[in-house]
Amino acid sequence: MLDYPITQWASVCVVAGAVVGLLLNIPMVTQDEGYLPAYVAGAGLTRADPAAVSRPLAVAVHHGTAFAAALLYGAVVAGLSSVLPMAVSLNGVPLLPHIAGVAGVSAFIYYFFARIAMPRFGGSVRDTADEIIRQWALTAFIFGTALALFVPVLVTWL
């Protein structure tokens, strides 16, 4: 069971999503095709080609996705912590649900982009889809790793 009330846990997840989303700007900007997934996601929302998506919308989609993924992680951890034993915890965050939540959400955001968003909304960038998806896999891994490391530290601050 989580050692935190659900409202506090949700706050931790929102803050973690914000911080990790900001952190992800680094690998996304430094990779050749790194920020294109945000443009593809924006294309899905606007039904436009990724080349027609504005930078502010792409940035908003990127950060919104980080918030949503962190809240999804929080829901997975809260749900699993009620059924899995809490043999080990990281500052009150049960280890097994934490690992399952991070791995599951990272895999989900990769899979959702690679199998749904990119094929449907890739438009003019479909020619480089393989490279974009590979770089998105790295970004999803970095998201999961940063979330896994940051949440147990963040709970001690709030």
Summary of the structure (lengths in Angstrom):
residues: 158
radius of gyration: 16.3
end to end distance: 18.2
largest distance: 50.5
contacts: 533
relative contact order: 0.19
helix: 81%
strand: 3%
